[in-house]
């Protein structure tokens, strides 16, 4: 079927679009692969590239044919693992007591190697065509649309974002999470579809080419009808009508004239504006979120950059120059790499947070982002850094996590401190909310909240901005309350935990690094055990590794002299025997004895042989 000049549709398990230039073609989606048997009918000798809109089987069940034919394959960045790594997905996908309702099982049965991922928010050359890739979550979390200028028209290949005028191919696919407490719980993809359609129209397409159904010749009318119906479905489940216009076009709320808060992010991000027309971001996680999808695999978490366009349009920002993390958690840093790739943003990080960002596999910590985040500039603790006209204090802020920082600065004459998730800021005298936000696996230490309260008292901020709460006017009463709470928290821990054996709040005397690693059969690797003396007097810590059968460690035992309550390290070279079969997540442990007391296998690490 001819769609336009040199643009054809092949009806298969989905619509496979053929974009022809001379005797070459680029395909959008692939279906069963039967299109390769019909190329002559389209006047095509060679397919150079296949662009995939999303991971569902009806889009790409025959994709192995493209790989075998040497055709370049480009897939959505968030869904690469559901295509090129789907064997691991099938191996690890949970089925018992399963609350993950996404249609991630509608994926390839066997994985297919891909050339790479489509460059979101950018125009790249694929074969003979320039193609702009736009993130359009809705039908799946990672769906993209492809925009091509061809034959004097702007064509939008939209996958299953829409189906004809005012309809979608599947509503079940838009349910990303089991019912919960988020305002869009169970309807995350419905809200995302509305926002994606609005952003798509901003690119003024002349024709929408869906994966199922006929071309949409009047995109504004079709989207208006779809929006109306989707809005009605959302409002059926909400106490108040949802305002997608505000969310998309007015995401930033003024804290001061030069400090803005992103109201559409999962965790607050803040933009500090310079009079030079640039911006610095404090955190940038899940922008324009309609709620997180079920599961924790890579395809369930998607960063977006929608609010950056609003900075340019409404606030005169030419470039986001720098992004600063308050801590390493994914809801605060998920968008950092995309900011770098699309806008050239540099990541500046306090020195104690940088190793976690750059090597997440090395750490046994919750809420790690999947990919390494390169750091352009490491900031020494307790020394100010200059950005444009601002001097920003960088302060170690353990508590919510050991790897966290506070930033102090003055904007529009007001002294401000950014504290990440250290504590809630929605507080009134006489109320007793959950004020202190500590999680033991984040490596909380008993006196952390006392020290952070003392830091605030020394800086005397007028305004506190935080990760999940509204900005808060700082009063003496609030600072007194934080100090009292911190002291009470420390006292209770000391009264409850064993006297004379101090392994800290988390309760472990050792940890191994890297926590996750890959080694070849016959290869070797280095493991470092961090150990703690829990006793007030000096003593010797003895560490031996517990290894899979046939593996060897040098030395077999390491002894470390430690002062009272001090920490030290023991290093081991681990050798894997030749012929060791491939295996995933083999366990290695560190067995700890301090003085005369054996504490046993206090730490583990996971090693895969590939």
N, C-alpha and C positions, 0 to 999 in steps of 0.2 A: 504494500500500500504506500503510495506517494503522499508524504506530508507536506513537502515544499520542495523547492529547488534543491536537488541532491540530498534530500532527507527522506528516508523511508522508514516504515515500521514493519517489522516481521512479527506476526502474531504467534506466540509460543506459550510456554508456561507463564510468561509475562510479555509485555511489549518490549521487543528488542529494537532499538533505534539504530539505524545505519546512517552515519554522516559521511557522505562521499566527497572526495576531492580528487579529481582525475580518476585514476584507477585504484586509489587507496581509500580506506575507510577507517573511521573510529566507531566503535559500538558503545552504546550506553545500555548497560545491563546485558545479560547473556542467555538467560533461560536455560533450555536443555542443551544448547550448543548447536542445534540443527541449522542455525543461520549460516554456519560455515559451509553447509552443503548447498546453499542457495545463493552464494555470492555472485555467481555469473549473471543471475537474473537481475541483480542490482548494478551490473556493470562494474563490479569490483574484483580486482585480482588479489589484493593484499589488505588484510586488517592489521593495522599497526598497534592499536591500543584498545583495551576495553575499560570503560569507566563504570564502576559499580555504585549504585545509589544506597543500597543497604544490604545486610547480610542474609536475608531470608532465602530459603531454598528455591522459591519460584523465580528469583532473580538470577540465580547462578548455579543451579544444580549440575549443569554440564561444564563448569568452569575449567575442569581438568583438561578438556579439549583445547581450550585457549592456551593453557600453559604448555601442553605438548606441542602445539603449533608454533611456539616461540613468540606468541603475542604478548605485548606488555600489558600487565593487569594492575589497575589502580583502584584502591579501595578506601572507604571512609577511615580516617585515622583512629577513631574510637573503636571500630569494629574489625580491625586487622586480626586480632586474636580469634575472632569468630569465623575467620576465613582461613588464614594461614596457620593458625594455631588451634583449630577447632578440635583436634584429637585430644589435646590436654583439657579442653572445655568439657568434652564428653566424659573424660576420665574423672574429673573433679566435681562436676556439676552435682549438687545435692538433690536428692529425691525424697529422702525420709524427712518427715516433719517440715515439708517444703512450703515456705511462705513467699517464694520468689515467683510471681505470676507473669513475669515478662515472657515474651515468645522467643526466648533465646534458644530453645530447642528446635525451632524451625530454621536450623542452620545446616550447613553441609554435613554429610555423613562422614566424609574424609577430607582432611585439609588439603589445600592447594597452595603452592607457593605463589607469592605475588611480587610484582616489581617494586611497589612502594605504595605510599598513601597519597591521596589527593591533597593539595595544598589549600587548606581552608582560608577563606577571606582573601584569596589571591587569584590572579590569572596566570596560568601556566600553559605552555605549549604541549599538547598531546598529539603526536603524529602531525598532520597538516592543520590542526585547529588550535586556536587560543580559547581556553575554557576557564571560566571563573567558577570556583567551588564555594558554595554557600552552605553553612550548616543549617539544616532544617529538621531538627528533632521533632518527633510527633509519632509517626508510625513506629519508629524505633528510636532509642536514645541517640544513636550515632548517625542517623540518616543525613544524607547531603543531597543537594540539588546542583545541577550543572547548567550554567548559562553560557550560551554560544551566540555570537553575532553571525548570522548566516543568511544570505539572500536578502539583505536589507531588513531583516527582522531579528528581534531578540528572542531566542528560543530558550525555554526553561524546562529541563528534563527533571521532573520532580519526584520520581519514584512513586511511592504510595502515600505521599503527603496529601494529595487530593485524588478524588475519583469523579471526574465530571463536574457538573455544576452543583455545588452545595452538598456534596457527599464525600465520604472517605471509603476506602476499600475495606477497612476493618476498624471497628471500635475496640474490639478485644485487644488488639495490638497496642492501643494507646494506654492501656492500664499497665503501668510500670511497677506498681507496688501494691501490696495487700493493704486493705483499709487500715488507716492509722490516724494520727492526730494532726498531720500537716493539712493546711487549708485545701490542698488539691489532692489529698490522699485517695489513691485509686483512680484518679483522673489526671495524673501528671501529664500524660501524653496528649490529652484533650486540650489542656491549656497551652502546652508547647506547640501544638498544631496551629492554634490561633496566632500565637506570636510568630511562628515561622512563616505563616502565610502573609502576615503583615510585613515582615522583613523582605519577603520575596517580592511583594508588590513595589517596595521601595526601589527595586531594580528595573521597574517598568517593563516586564516581559510582554511580548506581543502574543505569545502562544505558550500554554502549559501543556507539556507532553507527559502524561502519567504512565505508570507501569501497567495499569489496567484501564481499559476503557478508551474513549475517543479523545482527540485533542480538545483542549478548552480554548475557544477562540476569543472569549471575553473574560480575561482573568479578573478584573475588578468586580464584575458582577458575580462570577462564580465564587470568589473569596468572600464577598459580602454575604451571600446566602449561607455559605459554610460557617462563617463567623457567627451569624445570627443563631443558627441551630446549635453550634457548639457552646455558645454563651448560654443558651437556654438550658442545655444539659448541665453545665457547670453550676449555674445559679440554682438549679433544682436541689443541689446538695450543699449550698452555702447559705450562711445567715445573711450575708450582704452581697449585692452584685459585685462582680469582679470587673476591674477596670484595666484592660490590657493596654489601652492607649497611654495611661499614666505609666504603667510598668515599662513599656518599650520606649516611650518618647520623653518621659520625665523621671528617669531613674535616680537622679541625684538630688539630695535635699541639703540645703545650706545649713552648716553648723556655725560658721562665720563666713564672711564674703570670700575668703581664700581657702576655706576648708569645707569639703563636701562629703556627704555620706551616701553610699550606694544603697538604696533601699530595696533593690531587687536581688541581692546576693544572699546565698545561704548563710554565710558569715559576713558581717559588715566589712566592707572595704572603704577606705577614705582616700580622697584625692586632695593633696596639698597643691595649690595653684601658685605658680610664679608669675610675676609681672612680665616675664620674658615669653609668655605664651606656652609654657611647658608645665608638666604636672609630675608629681611624685605620688605613687600609690603606696598606701599602708595596707598590706595584704591584698590578695586578689584570688579568690577561690572559684566558687561556682556562681558565675554571673547569670543574671536573668533566669533564675531557677524557678521551676514550677514544682519542685520536690525531687528528692533522690529516688532513683529506681531501686527495686529490691536487689539483693545480692551485693557482693563487694568486688566482683571481677571487673577487669578494665573496661568492658563494654557497658558497665552500669554507671560510669562516672564521666561526665562530659563538661569540659570548660568551654565557655563562650566569651565573646568580646563585645556584646551589643552595647554595653554602657559606655565604651570608649568612644564610639561614634557620637554619643550625646555630649561628651566632654568637648569634642571638636565643634559640634554644631551649636551648642548653647553656651559654652564657656570659653571659647576662643583658644582652646588647647591645640597646638600644632603637633605636639609629640608627648607621649608618656615616656619620660626619660629614665626613671628609676622606679623599681618596686622594692619595698622593704618588707620582710616578714616579721610579724611579732612572734611567731613560732612556726614549726614545720608542718602542722596538721594540714591535711589535704584540703579542707574547706577554707583554708587561708592562703594556700599557695598553688592550687590546681591550675590556675591560669597563667602562671609565671612563664612557662616555656612558650605558650602561644603568644603572649605579649612580646617575647623576644623575637619569635619567628616573624610575626606580622608587623610589629611596630619598632623593632630594634631596641626594645626596653632593656636596660641593664638591671641585673639583680645585685643589690648590695645586701649583705647579710652579716649580722654579728658573728664573730669568729667561732663561737661555740655552737651556733646553729648550722653554719655552713657545711660541716661534715655530714650531717644528717640529710640535708638537701641533696648533696652531691653523690652520696653513696647509700641510698635507702636500704639496700640489701644487707648492709653491714650491721644493721641495728634491730634489736628486738624491742620494738616500740609500736604502739597502736597508731592508727590514722596516718600512716606513711603514704605519700604519693607514689604512684607506680614507677615513674621514670626519674632518673637523675635530673636535678635542676642545677645547671652550672651557675657558679657564683662569680661575678665579675670583680667584686671588690669585697674583701673581708674587713669588717669594722672591729677594731679593738674594743674590748669592754671598758665602760666607764670613761670613754673619751668622746667628745663631740665630733660630729662630722658636718661638713659644710655642703649644702646643696643650694645652688643659686643664692637667694638673699636670706636663706634660713640657716641657722645653726641648730642642729638636732642632737640632743643628748641621747646616747646609747647606753642603756642600763640593763645589766643582767637581772632577770626576773623569774627565777625558778618558783615553782608552786604548782600551777596547772600542769606544767611539764618542766623538766629540768632544762630543756632547750628552748627557752623563751626570752624575750627582751621587751622592755618598755622604751618608748621614745618620748622625749620631752622637747617642746619647742614653743615658740610664741607666734601666733597668727592673729593679725588684726588686733594687736594689743592684749591678747588673752594668753595666759600661760596654760598650756594643754599637755596632757600626758595620754599616750596610747598604751593600753595595757593588755590587748589581746583578750584571752579568755580567763585571765587570772581570777576575777571575781565578778559577780553580777553588779551592775551599777544602778539597778532599779530598786532603790531603798528609800524607806521613809522611817523616821523615828517611831518606835513602837511596833513595827512589823518585824517578822522574823523569817525572811525568805532564805533560800539556799544561797548564802552570800559567798562562800569559799568554794571554788571549783577545782577540787583536786581528784586525781585518778592515780591509783598506786602504780599502775604499769607505765605511766608517764614519768616515773622516777621522782615522785614527790618526796620531799624531805621534811622532817618534822618541824623545823623552824622556818620554813620558806615563807609562810604567810606573815609571820612576825617581821621578818626582814623586809618584805615588800611594803608592809604598812609603814615601817620606819623610813623606807626610801621615799614614799609619798609625802610623809611629814617633812622630810628634808627639802623636797623640791617645791612644796606648797603650790600645786597646780590649782587653777581656778575651774578647770573643766577636764573631766575624764571621758575618753572615748574607748569603747570596748568592742569585743567581737560579736556579741549577740544581743546587745541591749542598747537602749537609747543613750546618747550623751548625757552626762550627769554633772550637775553643778556640785563642786566639791566644797563641803563645809567642814568646820572643825569637828562637828558631831560625827560626820561620816568617817573622817580619818581616825577619830578616837574609837569608833565602833570597829573598824578594820583591825586596829592594833589589839583591841580587847579580844576579838574573835580569833586572831592569829595566836595570841598567847594562850587562850583557852584550848584551841586545837592542839597546840604543842603539849600542854599540860596533860590533856586526856590521853594522848598517845604514850606519853612517858608513864602514866599510871597504869595503862592497859598492857603494854608490851613487856616482855621479860626483863627483869632487872639483871644487870651484869653481862648480858649478851646483846649487843647492839648491832643488828644488821640493818638498821634504818627502817623507815616506814614500810618499804616494799618487802623486807623480810628475807632477802637472799644475800649470800655471802660471795657469790661469784657470778660472772657472766662471760660468755664467749663471743668473740668477734673475729671474722664476720659471722653474723648469725645465719645467713643463707649464702651458699657458694656453690660453684660448679667446678668439677675437676675431671680430667680425662683419666681413663684406665691407664695405670702405670705412671700417673703424674704425682705431683706433690703440691702441697699448699701450706700456708702459715696460719696458725690459729693463735690468738692472744686471749689469755684468761685474765680478767680483771678480778682481783680478790680483795677481801676486806678482813681485817682483824676485828672481831666483835668485842674484844676484851679491852679493858682500860690500860693494861700493861703491855709492854712489848712482847712479841712472840713470833714464832715461825709458822708460815702457812705452807703446807705441802699440797701440791696439785698434781694429779695424774689424770690423763685423758682416758676415757672409756671409748673404745673404737670398734667398728665392725670387724668381724673375724678376718684375720690376715693383714689388717692394716697395722702400720707401725708409726710410733711417734718418737721424735728425738727432741729433748731427752725423754726418757720414760717417766721420770718424776722430776718436778721442779720445786725447789724450796726458796721461799721469799721471806726475808726478815722484815717484820713490820712493827712500827711503833704502835702504841695503843690507839685503837679506832682508825688506824691509817689504812690506806689502800695502796696496792701495788699491782704489777703485772707479771705474768709468767708466759713465755713464748714457746711454741712448739712447732716443729716441722713435721707435717703428717705426710706419709708416703702411702699411696694406693697401689696395691699389687698389680702387676701386668695380668691382663685377662679378666679383670674385674668387670662383671656384666653391668650394662647400663641400669641405673636404678635412680629413683627420685626420692629425695628427702631422707636419706639415711641419717641416723641419729648419732651424734658424737656428744659426749658429756664430759664435764670437768668435776672430778671427785675431790672434795676439799676437806682437809684436816688442818685445824689451827691448834698449835700446842698439843695437848693430849686429847682434844675433843674432835671426833670425826663427824662432819656434817653431811657427808655423802655427796651424791651427784647434784650439786647445787645449780648447775647451768647446763644448757644444751645448745647445740648448733645443728643446722640441717645442711647436709652435703649431697648434691646430686652428681652422679657419675654419668657423663654423656660423652 
